[in-house]
Amino acid sequence: MSDADRQYDLVVWGATGVAGRLVAEYLTEQYTPDDLSLAIGGRDESRLQAIATDLVEQHDAWAELPVVLGDATEPETLQEIARDTRVVCTTVGPYTKYGTPLVEACVEAGTDYCDLTGEVNWTREMIDEYHDAAVEADTRIVHSCGFDSVPADLGTLLAQSFAREAFGEPCTQVRIYVENASGGVSGGTLASAAELFEAASKDPEVRKVLGNPYSLAPPGEREGVDPGEQRLPRKDPLRSVWTAPSPMAPVNERVVRRSNALLDYPWGRGFRCTEVIPTGRGLGGAATAGLVSGGLGLFTLAMSVGPTRSALKRFVFPQPGEGPSEEQMATGHFTVRVRGQGTNEDGPFTVDAEIGADRDPGYGGTARMLGESAMCLVEDDTDSPLSGGVLTPASAIGEPLAERLRAVGFTASASEADGDARR
């Protein structure tokens, strides 16, 4: 089916959830019907119609906002939606439970797709099941287009592009620092985490995927020199600070390694990446690193035990569809720095890249990252040799996404370490 035969440029799937509504709000604020033929979708027609009415009332340019209905338990409804649109942007998780029928529908219809999943086991399933078919169909299935994993993946790409331009060689290693992040966590995010732990408790294959640092690489490429995420407090080798493990490292590091593999190893087969949380210098930094590491370890232990996981889901976690307060989202912010190190004929060099915004990372920031990723697919505003497959933000879209994020208030820059930003 040609694009000209499709009714919509873009469908935001899951618009009744917190993240989906924020994406729809962002797109109707940032774009007009002259720019974009947009629809919102989900299961609940009355709630969708109420959201559509609210958005039309907020933005004079939009006289109407169409609603499309479907259900992950009725795949034929998703197939019809996929056939009617050029790009589907979905926020409906846990993806392990609800995501596969929509990916299958998009591959069959030749419809580009993006999401914000951080579920490594499910991403691996999509790679193994649909990558070759998506390549054959010239269809881009782009996972992890939110806080997982745009800052890490795009930041690494910016650092590597700058290194090659300034020094003629890529960085052989990068360290990703979640330096400054403040915001809330939604019920949907925690439900996805619980689903991941549940799957790992029951399926040894899922445990293998989670234990392999290269589990998202293409078949035959799922081993390498990188030992995987940091698990204990450590004095950083590139900066004189203490660091703690990052809870997002198991996702983001694997996404970055997949980008390198999909792009045919422009950063080398010996490339290594690690994501951490810097905690400061001296005894205070060491103590904070210990506390963060211990807290993350306790959370992991609690989520690994079935009864404790069930109790947290029932009595502690917000319900799916619930999110952070307006105040939390308004005062949120984040900075992710990528420091890369390499060597050329003149000796070692070090570069920095930074992705950041004065937005809650998981919601205000993610709405823009996911929305602009979708717009890159709609407008084919990409810099990539790949026209199809199960892809990453860096390998599917590349630096045009950084340009779009800068235009809506993000920092997205790269420079020689401790120098002025040049890119």
N, C-alpha and C positions, 0 to 999 in steps of 0.2 A: 504494500500500500504506500503510495507516495504521500509526502507531507502535505501536499495541496489538498488531499482528500480527507484530512483529519480536521475534526471540529475545533480542537483546542491545541494551543501551543504547549500548555502546561496544566497538569492537575496536581494540586496539593492534596495528597491522600492522608487522611487522619486529622482533618482540620478541627475536629471537636476536642482533640487533646491539647494539652498546654503547648507543646512544641509546634504542632501543626497549626494552631491558631496564630501563634507568633509569626510563623513563616508567611501565612496568608496576610496578616496585618502588614508585615514588612513589604511584601510584593505589591499590595494595593496602595501603599504609601509611596513606594519608590517608583512605580511604573503606572502607566495609563493603558486603557484598552487599545490605544493606537500602537503601543509598544508590545502588548502581550495579550493574547487570548487565553484567559485564565479561568479555571473552574476549581471548586473545592469539593472533596469527596469523603465518603465514609459510610457508616451503616445507618445512622440516626437522622432521618430526613428533617424532622422538626428542629433539632439542634443545629443542623447545617443551615437550614433556612434562616434561623435566628442570627447565626454568625454572619451569613451573607448580607442580611438586612443591616446589621450593625456596621459592617465594613463599607457598604454603599453609603450609609448615612454619614460616615466619618470622612469620606473622600468624594468630593464633588465630581471628579472625573469619571467615576464608576456609576453608571446608571443601573447596572445589574451585575450580579455575580452568579453564574450558573452553578448548580449543585448536581453532582453525579453520585449515584448510590451503588454500593456493592458490599460484598462480605467475603472475608478470607475463607470462610467455610463453604462458599459457593463459587468455585473458581471460574465458572462461566460468566459471572458478573464482572470479575476482574478482567477477563479476556475482552469483553465488550469495551470497558474503559480504556484498556491499553490500545485497542484498535482505533479509538476515537481521538487519541492525543499523541503529540510528538514526544513529550517528556513526562514521566511520572516522578514526583518528588514525594517520598513517603516518610512519615514519622511514626508509623504504627509498629510498636514493639510490644513484647519481646519478639524480635524477628525470628528467633528459633521456633516460636509457636505460630506466628502469623505471617512471616515474610515470604516464604518460598512460593506460594501460588502467584504472588504478584510478580516476582522475578521471572517465573516461567511464562506468565502471560506476556510480559514485556519482550522477552526473547522471541517468543513465537510471533508477536506482532511487529517486531523490528522497532520497538519503542525504547528510546533512551530512558535511563532510570538513575536516580540518586537517593541515598538515604543517610542516616546518621548512626548506623549500628556500631557498637563496640563489641559485638559477640563474635569472638574469634572462631569458635567452633562452627557457627552458622556460616560465616564468611568462607571458611574452608569448604563447607558443603557446597556452597554456590560455585566456588572455583572448580571443584571436581565435577560437579553436575552440569554446569552451564557455560563455562568459559569457552570451550571450543565451539559450541552452538552460537554463542554471542559473537565470536570472531567471524564465523561463517555468515551471520546475519548483519554484519556491520552495525552491531548494536552495543552501546556503551552502558554497562552496568557498573555504576560507580558507588562503592560503599564508603562509609566513614567520612562523610562530608560535613561533620560538625566539629565540636571541640575535640572529640575523637574523629578524625586524626588530622584535620587541616593544619593547625599550627605546627605540629611536628613534621608532617610530610611536606607541606609547602615551604616551611622554614628550612628544611634540609635542602630542598631544591634550590632555594634562593642562595643559600650558603655555597652550594656546589657550583651554581652558575657564576657567582662572583669569583670563586676561587679559580675557575678555569679562565675567566676573562682577565683577572688581575695577575695570576701567577702561572697560567698555562697548564695547570694540573688540578685534578680534583682532590678533595680532602679524603684521606684514607680512614678517618674516623670522625664521628660527630658525637657530641654530648648535648642532649636536649634538656634544658632546665626550665621547669615550671616555676618561674621566679615569684609570681605575684598573681594569685587567683583568689577571687572572692565572689561568692554567689551561692545560690541554693541548689538543692538536689530534689528532683521530682520523684513521684511514685513510679513513673514509667522507667526511669533510669535504674532505680533500685530493683524493680521487677525484672528487668533484663539481667542485672547482676545475679539475682536469685536463680533465674532460669539457667544461667551459665553454671553456677555451682551445682544445681540439681542435675544437669546433664552430666557433669564431671563425676558426680557421685555414683551414677548408674552405668556409665559407658566408658570402658577402658580406652576406646578409640578417641573419645573426647579428651581424656587425660593425656594421651600421647600428643594430640594437637596442642594442648596448652603447655606441654613440657618441651616442645621443640621450637627453638627460636626462629626457625625457617619454615614453620608450618604453613605459611601463606605463600611461599614461593611456588613457582610452577612445578609440576611433577618432574622428578629427576634432578631437581635443584634444591631439595629440602635438607641440605646440610651445609655447614660452612664453619668459618673460624670464630664467629661471634658466640660467646657463651650464653648470651641472654641477659635478662634484666638483673639489675642489682637487687639484692635481697636484704642487705644489712647496712648500717651506717658506714660511710666511707669518706676519707679525705679525697677530694676530687683531684684527678691527675692533671686537669687543664686549668683549674682555678684553685686558689688556696682557700677553699671553703669546705665545710663539711656538707655532706649530702645524705638524704634519706631516699629509700625506694619511692617511686611514683606509682600510685594505683593504676594509672593509665598506661604504664610502660608495656604490660603484656600485649596490649592492642597496638599502640603507636609504633613500637619498635618493629613489630612484624609487618605493619603497613609500609614503613619506610624501606624495609628489606625487599618487600614485594615490588615497590616502585623501582628500585635498582635493577631487579631481575627483569621486569617487564620492559624496561627501557634498554635492555641488552647490556647491562653492567657498565654504564658510563663512569661509575665511581669505583669500579674494580671488584673482583670477586673476593678480595680480602677486606672489603669495606666493613666497618663496625659502627654500630650506633647504640647508645644507651640513654634512657630518659630517667632523670632524677629530680628531686626537690632540694634546692640549696637551702641550708639552714643557718649559715653564718660561720664566723671564724671562732677559733679558740674554744675554751671549755663550754661556753654558752652554745655555740654552734654544734658541738659534739653532743651535748645533753639534749638539745632539741632534735637532732637527728635520731638519737636513741628513742625519744618519746614518740616521734612520728613512726619510726620503724616498728616499735612495739605496738602502737595502736593499730597499724595496718595488719600486723601479724595476728592480733587478737580478733580483728574483724574477719580476716580470712579464715581463722580457726572456727569462729562462730558460724560463718556461712557454710563451712564444710560439713557441719554436723546437722543432720536432718531435723531433729526436734528444735534445735536452737534457731535454725533458718526459718522454720515454720512460725516460731514464736515472734521472731523479728518482723516477718511479713505481716503477721496478724495484729501485733500490738504496738510496733514501733514505726515501721515504714509508712509513709503516706501512701494512699491508694493510687493505682494507675489513673492518670487523668488529673491528679492533683500536682501542683507545682509550687515553687517558691513564691513568696509574697511580692507584691508590686515594689515595696521598698527594697527588698533584697535584689530584685532585678535592676532597679534604678541605680543602686549604689554599687553594683558589681563591676568588676574589672579583671583583666588578666594580662600577663606578659609571659610569653614563652620565648626563650632565647636558645638559639642553636649555635654552638661553638664548634667549628671544624678545624682540624689540623691536618696538614699535608706537607709534602717535601717536593721541591723542584731543584733545578740545577744550582740555585743560589742558596739552598738550605731549607730549613723548616719555615713554614708560614702558618698563621692562624687567622681565621675569619669568623665573624659573628653575623648572624641573622636574627631578626626579631619579628614576631607576630604578636600584636596586642591590640586591645581596645578598651574603652571605658564602658564596657557592657558586661552583664552577667555572662560568664563563659558558656554555661550550659544552655542558656535560653536567648537572651538578647544577642549575644555573640553568635551562638549557633544558628539562630534564625537567619542572620545575614550571611553566614558562611554557607549554609545549605541553600538559601534562596539564590545567592549569586552563583553557586555551583550549578544549580538548575538553569539559570539564565545563560551561563556559558554553553550548556548543552543545547538550549533552545536556539541560540544565535550562532552556534558552532564557533564560538569565540574560544578557541583552544590552540595550544601549541604542543602537539603530540604526534608522533608517528603512528599512533594506534587509532584505528577507526572502530574497533569493536573488541569485546572481551569483558571479563570481570576485572575491573580496573580500580585504581586508587586515584585520589585527587591529583597528585603530582603527575602520574603517568597518563591520565585521561585528559586533563585540562591544562596543568602547568602554570606558567607565569601570568597568563591573562587573569587567572583568579586573584592573584596578588594585586594586579592593577585595579580590578573591580573593588576589592576590599579597601584599598587605599582611597578610592573615590567615595566610599561611604564611612570614612572616619577611622579606619584601622591603621595601625602601624604595620608595614610590611616592607622591611628594608634589609640590606646586607652591606657589610663593610669589612675592611681589615680590622682585626681585633683592636679595640681601644682607639680606633680612628673614627672619622666622621662617616655617616651613612652615605653610600654612593649609589645605591640601587633601590 
